[in-house]
């Protein structure tokens, strides 16, 4: 079990092709690129891409896209895949990203508070979150583990979204 989240470490497997075009597992190890912004909350980057379609080069020498240091939003035109552990009583701040988010509750229960409503998600529930203002809150007495895939989207022109690390977003 992880000391900070109560969950086991995340085993991360990354596949690819060697120089002879044979498909194989290239990486098989615990995911270690974890941010801990507040006690008990842990967000682990599994992988990201910096464009769509994504590059998947052949060969055993490739960039570990799970080792990059990125912000909450994915790179412009890219994606961000994280697993976040929310301790009981966690109350992160309201925020919005200009992304399509695929949200999968792996363990526990989590509430998504929006401007004037709340939805409770439980293990196995899946949400498609489309650029809304929200906050993830664990009101239960057990930890929750949630997988998030964020995909860059066109700006909505609403409020002040969290943006990627680039200072401007190239959408030509």
Protein Blocks (a to p, Z undefined) as FASTA:
>chain_A
ZZklopacdddddddddfkopacdfbdcddfbdcdfbghiacddfbdcfbdcddddedjb
dcdfklpccdfbdcehiacdddddddehiacdddddddddddddfbhcdddddfkbccdd
dehiacddehiacddddfbfbdcdddddddddddehiajadddfbfbdcfZZ
